[in-house]
Structure formats: structure tokens, C-alpha cells
Amino acid sequence: MSNDRRATFLFYPPTDRANAWHMTFDGFRAALERAFPDAFTRLVPTSFRGGSYLEFEVATPDNPGLRGIATLPVEECGCITLTDASPTDAAHIAHWLSDSFIPSPDLIRFSSEAAMEAGGRIPLGTPSRRRHRGHRSSPARAPGSRRVRRKRDHLSAAAREAASPECVKR
């Protein structure tokens, strides 16, 4: 496991396009299980407005038991929360979300527990390994390629900054 500072990380759509993900629990569960074949998922009912949330656990390269929840506060408006995650874990999930689940990489925002405690959020877009729809795709890059490592390092650095207690309102 990584020795990075562990925190809670959140991924959500831009507020002005809250339902842009068109997320459903069934769709998220199916995508998660395709990307992480050993994923554990469980739909949990809540008493709040008769709603529910989806608990999940997946294995990342640094964490065999990364846990999170997916919520739908409003129809098709998803929020993904990772608990007790390292910035490296957050970067891995952010890449999966932006590359495979979210319709376009510019539709994902990111914050952390430390940022919220500091009274703000860091609404960072996440770097993606794919191009926006409508463009020709670039050749697939190996996970260890220099370009992919730079993008992953950029997101890991942003996640570490967001997890730090010095995080200030932006």
C-alpha cells in the first residue's frame, strides 16, 4: 500500500451541468464491474427521501480494498466518494472515471475532505488519456508510458495538495 496521506475524495459533475453524467446505479455498477472484475457492490436503502446509495470496494495497484460510495442526490446527478484513500488511489479512480465512465473528461470535478474542512473546494478537472468525443483517437498508450505517467503524476500531485491540511479556499 502507498504511504500517501489518506483522506476522503469526491468526484462530481460541474454544478451547471449536474446531470451531465446521466448516472444510474445500474450503469455505474456495470461499468465498475467491467473495469474491476473483483469489485464488490451493494445497494443500501436509506430513510432519507426513500433513497439509496451504492457501496463499492475495488482493488487498485496500491490498495486491494479501496472503498467508496456512489450517490444520486438528484436523478442522473452522481457523486463518487472514496473513503480512506491515498492520492494515488484517487488518481487511479479519477483516470478510470474520466477515461471510461464520464461522457467527457471536462465533466468531472474533484475535491477532498481537507479542502472542504478549509471552507472551499478544489474543482479541478482531471487529465484524461482520451480525447474529447468527435476527435480522432490517439493510439493507445501503455500505462507506464512517459505521457501517461506525467498525467498520473499531475493528478496525484493535485490530490496530495487537496488532501493537505494547508489546503486553502480557492
C-alpha positions as CSV (number, residue, x, y, z in Angstrom):
1,M,0.0,0.0,0.0
2,S,1.0,3.6,-0.6
3,N,2.4,5.7,2.3
4,D,0.5,8.7,1.0
5,R,-1.7,10.7,3.3
6,R,-5.2,9.1,3.4
7,A,-8.3,11.1,3.1
8,T,-11.8,11.3,1.6
9,F,-12.0,12.3,-2.0
10,L,-15.1,13.3,-4.0
11,F,-15.8,13.3,-7.7
12,Y,-18.8,15.0,-9.1
13,P,-20.1,16.8,-12.3
14,P,-19.9,20.6,-12.8
15,T,-22.8,22.3,-10.9
16,D,-24.0,24.0,-14.1
17,R,-24.3,20.6,-15.7
18,A,-25.3,18.4,-12.7
19,N,-27.0,15.6,-14.7
20,A,-24.3,15.5,-17.5
21,W,-23.1,12.1,-16.3
22,H,-26.5,10.5,-16.8
23,M,-25.6,8.2,-14.0
24,T,-27.7,5.4,-12.7
25,F,-26.8,2.9,-10.0
26,D,-27.1,0.0,-12.5
27,G,-24.9,1.8,-15.1
28,F,-22.2,2.7,-12.5
29,R,-22.3,-0.9,-11.1
30,A,-21.9,-2.4,-14.6
31,A,-19.0,-0.1,-15.5
32,L,-17.3,-0.7,-12.2
33,E,-17.6,-4.5,-12.5
34,R,-16.2,-4.3,-16.1
35,A,-13.2,-2.3,-15.1
36,F,-12.6,-4.1,-11.8
37,P,-13.8,-7.7,-12.2
38,D,-13.5,-8.5,-8.4
39,A,-15.4,-5.4,-7.4
40,F,-17.9,-5.7,-4.6
41,T,-21.1,-3.6,-4.8
42,R,-24.1,-3.4,-2.6
43,L,-27.2,-1.1,-2.9
44,V,-28.1,0.2,0.5
45,P,-31.5,1.8,1.2
46,T,-31.7,5.0,3.3
47,S,-34.5,6.6,5.1
48,F,-33.7,10.0,3.5
49,R,-36.4,10.6,0.9
50,G,-36.7,6.9,0.3
51,G,-33.3,6.9,-1.4
52,S,-30.3,4.6,-1.5
53,Y,-26.6,4.6,-2.2
54,L,-24.2,2.1,-3.7
55,E,-21.3,0.9,-1.6
56,F,-18.4,-0.5,-3.5
57,E,-14.9,-1.9,-3.0
58,V,-12.3,-2.3,-5.7
59,A,-8.7,-3.3,-6.0
60,T,-6.2,-0.6,-7.3
61,P,-2.5,-1.2,-7.8
62,D,-1.8,0.3,-4.4
63,N,-4.9,-0.7,-2.4
64,P,-6.6,-4.1,-2.6
65,G,-9.6,-2.8,-0.7
66,L,-10.4,0.7,-1.8
67,R,-13.9,1.6,-0.6
68,G,-16.3,4.2,-1.8
69,I,-19.9,5.1,-2.2
70,A,-21.9,6.4,-5.2
71,T,-24.9,8.6,-4.6
72,L,-27.6,10.1,-6.7
73,P,-28.7,13.2,-4.9
74,V,-30.8,14.2,-7.9
75,E,-31.8,12.0,-10.9
76,E,-28.8,11.3,-13.2
77,C,-26.5,13.5,-11.0
78,G,-23.9,11.3,-9.5
79,C,-21.3,11.8,-6.8
80,I,-18.5,9.3,-6.1
81,T,-16.8,9.4,-2.7
82,L,-13.7,7.4,-1.9
83,T,-13.0,6.9,1.8
84,D,-9.6,6.4,3.5
85,A,-7.9,6.7,0.1
86,S,-4.5,7.8,-0.8
87,P,-3.9,10.5,-3.5
88,T,-2.6,7.7,-5.7
89,D,-5.9,5.7,-5.2
90,A,-7.8,8.9,-6.1
91,A,-5.7,9.4,-9.2
92,H,-6.4,5.9,-10.3
93,I,-10.1,6.2,-9.9
94,A,-10.2,9.7,-11.5
95,H,-8.5,8.3,-14.6
96,W,-10.9,5.4,-14.8
97,L,-13.9,7.8,-14.4
98,S,-12.6,10.3,-17.0
99,D,-11.4,7.7,-19.4
100,S,-14.2,5.1,-19.2
101,F,-17.3,6.3,-17.3
102,I,-17.9,10.0,-17.7
103,P,-19.1,11.1,-21.2
104,S,-16.4,13.7,-21.5
105,P,-13.3,14.4,-19.3
106,D,-14.3,18.0,-18.8
107,L,-17.4,16.9,-16.9
108,I,-15.6,15.8,-13.8
109,R,-14.8,17.8,-10.7
110,F,-12.7,16.8,-7.7
111,S,-12.4,17.8,-4.1
112,S,-11.2,16.4,-0.8
113,E,-12.0,16.2,2.9
114,A,-9.3,18.7,3.7
115,A,-10.4,21.2,1.1
116,M,-14.0,21.1,2.4
117,E,-12.8,21.4,6.0
118,A,-10.9,24.5,4.9
119,G,-14.1,26.0,3.6
120,G,-13.6,25.6,0.0
121,R,-13.2,23.0,-2.7
122,I,-10.7,22.5,-5.5
123,P,-12.9,22.0,-8.6
124,L,-10.1,20.5,-10.6
125,G,-10.8,18.9,-14.0
126,T,-9.0,15.7,-14.4
127,P,-6.4,15.0,-17.1
128,S,-7.6,12.2,-19.4
129,R,-5.9,9.7,-21.6
130,R,-8.6,10.0,-24.2
131,R,-9.6,12.9,-26.5
132,H,-13.0,14.5,-26.4
133,R,-15.6,12.9,-28.5
134,G,-15.6,14.0,-32.1
135,H,-11.8,13.9,-32.4
136,R,-9.8,11.0,-33.8
137,S,-8.5,8.9,-31.1
138,S,-4.8,8.8,-30.5
139,P,-3.0,5.5,-30.3
140,A,-3.4,3.7,-27.0
141,R,-0.6,4.4,-24.6
142,A,0.8,1.8,-22.3
143,P,0.1,2.5,-18.6
144,G,3.8,3.0,-17.9
145,S,4.4,5.4,-20.9
146,R,6.0,8.8,-20.1
147,R,2.9,10.7,-21.2
148,V,0.5,8.6,-19.1
149,R,2.9,8.8,-16.1
150,R,3.1,12.6,-16.4
151,K,-0.7,12.9,-16.4
152,R,-1.0,10.4,-13.4
153,D,1.7,12.4,-11.6
154,H,-0.1,15.6,-12.2
155,L,-3.3,14.2,-10.8
156,S,-1.5,12.6,-7.8
157,A,0.1,16.0,-7.0
158,A,-3.3,17.7,-7.2
159,A,-4.8,15.0,-4.9
160,R,-1.9,15.3,-2.4
161,E,-2.4,19.1,-2.4
162,A,-6.2,18.7,-1.9
163,A,-5.5,16.2,1.0
164,S,-3.1,18.5,2.8
165,P,-4.3,20.4,5.8
166,E,-2.8,23.6,4.3
167,C,-5.3,23.5,1.5
168,V,-6.8,26.9,1.2
169,K,-10.1,28.1,-0.3
170,R,-9.8,28.9,-3.9
